[in-house]
Amino acid sequence: MNETSEMTNRYFIDRQNDTESSARSYPRKFPFALKKAKGSYLEDVEGKRYLDFLCGAGTLALGHNDEEVNKAMIELLTSEAPLHTLDLTTPVKERFVSTIFSTLPKELRKNARIQFCSPSGTDAVDAAIKLCKTATGRASVIAFSGGYHGMGHGAMALTGNLNAKSKVNNLMPGVQFMPYPYSYRCPFALGGDKETDAACAYFERMLKDPESGVPLPAAVIIEPIQGEGGVIPAPEKFLQTVRRVTKELSIPLIVDEIQCGVGRSGKFFAFEYSNIVPDVILMSKAIGGSQPMSVVVYDGALDKWTAGAHAGTFRGNQLAMAAGDVLIKRVNTPSFLQDVRRKGEMLKERLLKLKDEVSIIGDVRGKGLMLGVEFIDPHGKKDMMNHPEASGEIAAEIQKRCFERRLVMEKGGRNGSVMRCLCALNVKDEEIEEMLSIFTAVVKEVDEIVALHSI
């Protein structure tokens, strides 16, 4: 490569198109090649600067190249410590485990066990399902509509999105989906408290009715805030009901905190809002302090595995443990989490104000710095709740125009209609203002176009 003539975004994107799998997704939305990153900002190979409100899909909880995190990794790299240790223990690992356990509810902490998995969240999901099937001797798993748990064969079977699995036959059998409360587009066409009550009653009745056709499962898996499903927080009453019923029936409850955990919601774990204690907690993304890491933390009563029952070559990633230890200690403090809630409330309030000023925003929702804006087609058909249909086309146009103004945000939700906030948790107020300035201008611009039926 000629550094002077070929250091362009187009050169790298063309090379990527020629060499990488067709499964690549982000480069189709963000056609640039990255050279530098610091805090909440990215810089491409052409020297253009972008505000990053995606941050590795929530992986970079402290933004890019945090100085304290980097210092911990540099110290490890220069210490001649081993970098990968399989499941052998080290002082770095012992410190990391102790730090993770310090975040757990007291009821779980006293008998907790941890399983280190291969790097991705998908690996943690698959490990947790194996764990619960082994412990219970049962075969099936209950998941929820709209849930996302990964792209592996087992994890994808638990994922609601049909498009992802439409061409992949013979996924893990025995998955039973149940309704997840989604107030704006209620599966029962009720909304509000009535929707929550219906979802609670349905869940309990299906598991306790001897004629329901639903056998007792090996586990129930749920996201306290659905991420890829469109940033949908579970009502506190619903999570409490799921926990109560699973406890009564001795069904392990797996809480997937891969995206919504590690401070993202304004509490270290999103399930804390409901004051429940799960049997199994899944962590990945931010837990490795910017490095690949996934873990399953669970009640020791489920630990029926024998040696080698689950493995993974990269489960001893020492850099991730050193970085993750720093990150957890920074995030898991009352002042840090309070600031996440403050900034999230400020951002949500401004987005709700924007919603009132345009016709293309149907809903704004989320907790902490995990927020979603659902775009609608005001001229489209109405759903059972009499809301205009979700518009992935409008959301895609918003995303494209934001990127042109150098703001990086990702979509999600039904039909890709929800623009999501996954910024750094230590994002500065002025960076939020910069994001709002760009986003507001783009939304109002597109709203005017939609009013003329041009999209």
Secondary structure as the mmCIF struct_conf table of DSSP 4:
data_model
#
loop_
_struct_conf.conf_type_id
_struct_conf.id
_struct_conf.beg_label_comp_id
_struct_conf.beg_label_asym_id
_struct_conf.beg_label_seq_id
_struct_conf.end_label_comp_id
_struct_conf.end_label_asym_id
_struct_conf.end_label_seq_id
HELX_RH_AL_P HELX_RH_AL_P1 GLU A 3 GLU A 6
BEND BEND1 THR A 8 THR A 8
HELX_RH_AL_P HELX_RH_AL_P2 ASN A 9 THR A 19
BEND BEND2 GLU A 20 GLU A 20
TURN_TY1_P TURN_TY1_P1 SER A 22 ALA A 23
HELX_RH_AL_P HELX_RH_AL_P3 TYR A 26 LYS A 29
BEND BEND3 PHE A 30 PHE A 30
STRN STRN1 LEU A 34 LYS A 38
STRN STRN2 GLY A 39 GLY A 39
TURN_TY1_P TURN_TY1_P2 SER A 40 SER A 40
STRN STRN3 TYR A 41 ASP A 44
TURN_TY1_P TURN_TY1_P3 VAL A 45 GLU A 46
BEND BEND4 GLY A 47 GLY A 47
STRN STRN4 ARG A 49 ASP A 52
BEND BEND5 PHE A 53 LEU A 54
HELX_RH_AL_P HELX_RH_AL_P4 CYS A 55 GLY A 58
TURN_TY1_P TURN_TY1_P4 THR A 59 THR A 59
TURN_TY1_P TURN_TY1_P5 ALA A 61 LEU A 62
STRN STRN5 HIS A 64 HIS A 64
TURN_TY1_P TURN_TY1_P6 ASN A 65 ASN A 65
HELX_RH_AL_P HELX_RH_AL_P5 GLU A 67 LEU A 77
TURN_TY1_P TURN_TY1_P7 THR A 78 GLU A 80
BEND BEND6 LEU A 83 LEU A 83
STRN STRN6 HIS A 84 HIS A 84
TURN_TY1_P TURN_TY1_P8 LEU A 86 ASP A 87
HELX_RH_AL_P HELX_RH_AL_P6 PRO A 91 PHE A 101
TURN_TY1_P TURN_TY1_P9 SER A 102 THR A 103
BEND BEND7 LEU A 104 LEU A 104
HELX_RH_AL_P HELX_RH_AL_P7 LYS A 106 ARG A 109
TURN_TY1_P TURN_TY1_P10 LYS A 110 ASN A 111
STRN STRN7 ALA A 112 PHE A 116
BEND BEND8 SER A 118 SER A 120
HELX_RH_AL_P HELX_RH_AL_P8 GLY A 121 THR A 136
STRN STRN8 VAL A 141 PHE A 144
TURN_TY1_P TURN_TY1_P11 SER A 145 GLY A 146
BEND BEND9 MET A 151 GLY A 152
HELX_RH_AL_P HELX_RH_AL_P9 HIS A 153 ALA A 157
TURN_TY1_P TURN_TY1_P12 LEU A 158 LEU A 158
HELX_RH_AL_P HELX_RH_AL_P10 LEU A 162 LYS A 165
TURN_TY1_P TURN_TY1_P13 SER A 166 LYS A 167
BEND BEND10 ASN A 170 ASN A 170
HELX_LH_PP_P HELX_LH_PP_P1 LEU A 171 MET A 172
BEND BEND11 PRO A 173 PRO A 173
STRN STRN9 VAL A 175 MET A 178
HELX_RH_3T_P HELX_RH_3T_P1 SER A 183 ARG A 185
TURN_TY1_P TURN_TY1_P14 PRO A 187 PHE A 188
BEND BEND12 ALA A 189 ALA A 189
HELX_RH_AL_P HELX_RH_AL_P11 GLY A 192 LYS A 208
TURN_TY1_P TURN_TY1_P15 PRO A 210 GLU A 211
BEND BEND13 SER A 212 GLY A 213
HELX_LH_PP_P HELX_LH_PP_P2 PRO A 215 PRO A 217
BEND BEND14 ALA A 218 ALA A 218
STRN STRN10 ALA A 219 ILE A 222
BEND BEND15 PRO A 224 PRO A 224
STRN STRN11 ILE A 225 GLN A 226
BEND BEND16 GLY A 227 GLY A 227
TURN_TY1_P TURN_TY1_P16 GLU A 228 GLY A 230
BEND BEND17 VAL A 231 VAL A 231
STRN STRN12 ILE A 232 PRO A 233
HELX_LH_PP_P HELX_LH_PP_P3 ALA A 234 PRO A 235
HELX_RH_AL_P HELX_RH_AL_P12 GLU A 236 GLU A 248
TURN_TY1_P TURN_TY1_P17 LEU A 249 SER A 250
HELX_LH_PP_P HELX_LH_PP_P4 PRO A 252 PRO A 252
STRN STRN13 LEU A 253 ASP A 256
TURN_TY1_P TURN_TY1_P18 ILE A 258 SER A 265
BEND BEND18 GLY A 266 PHE A 269
HELX_RH_3T_P HELX_RH_3T_P2 ALA A 270 SER A 274
TURN_TY1_P TURN_TY1_P19 ASN A 275 ASN A 275
BEND BEND19 ASP A 279 ASP A 279
STRN STRN14 VAL A 280 MET A 283
HELX_RH_3T_P HELX_RH_3T_P3 LYS A 285 GLY A 288
TURN_TY1_P TURN_TY1_P20 GLY A 289 SER A 290
BEND BEND20 GLN A 291 GLN A 291
STRN STRN15 VAL A 295 ASP A 299
HELX_RH_3T_P HELX_RH_3T_P4 GLY A 300 LEU A 302
TURN_TY1_P TURN_TY1_P21 ALA A 307 GLY A 308
BEND BEND21 ALA A 309 HIS A 310
TURN_TY1_P TURN_TY1_P22 THR A 313 GLY A 316
STRN STRN16 ASN A 317 ASN A 317
HELX_RH_AL_P HELX_RH_AL_P13 GLN A 318 VAL A 331
BEND BEND22 ASN A 332 THR A 333
HELX_RH_AL_P HELX_RH_AL_P14 PRO A 334 GLU A 357
BEND BEND23 SER A 359 ILE A 360
STRN STRN17 ILE A 361 LYS A 367
TURN_TY1_P TURN_TY1_P23 GLY A 368 LEU A 369
STRN STRN18 MET A 370 PHE A 375
STRN STRN19 ILE A 376 ILE A 376
TURN_TY1_P TURN_TY1_P24 PRO A 378 HIS A 379
BEND BEND24 GLY A 380 GLY A 380
STRN STRN20 LYS A 382 LYS A 382
TURN_TY1_P TURN_TY1_P25 MET A 384 MET A 385
BEND BEND25 ASN A 386 ASN A 386
HELX_LH_PP_P HELX_LH_PP_P5 HIS A 387 HIS A 387
STRN STRN21 PRO A 388 PRO A 388
HELX_LH_PP_P HELX_LH_PP_P6 GLU A 389 GLU A 389
STRN STRN22 ALA A 390 ALA A 390
HELX_RH_AL_P HELX_RH_AL_P15 GLY A 392 GLU A 404
TURN_TY1_P TURN_TY1_P26 ARG A 405 ARG A 406
STRN STRN23 LEU A 407 VAL A 408
STRN STRN24 GLU A 410 GLY A 412
BEND BEND26 GLY A 413 GLY A 413
HELX_RH_3T_P HELX_RH_3T_P5 ARG A 414 GLY A 416
STRN STRN25 VAL A 418 CYS A 421
TURN_TY1_P TURN_TY1_P27 LEU A 425 ASN A 426
HELX_RH_AL_P HELX_RH_AL_P16 ASP A 429 ALA A 451
TURN_TY1_P TURN_TY1_P28 LEU A 452 HIS A 453
#
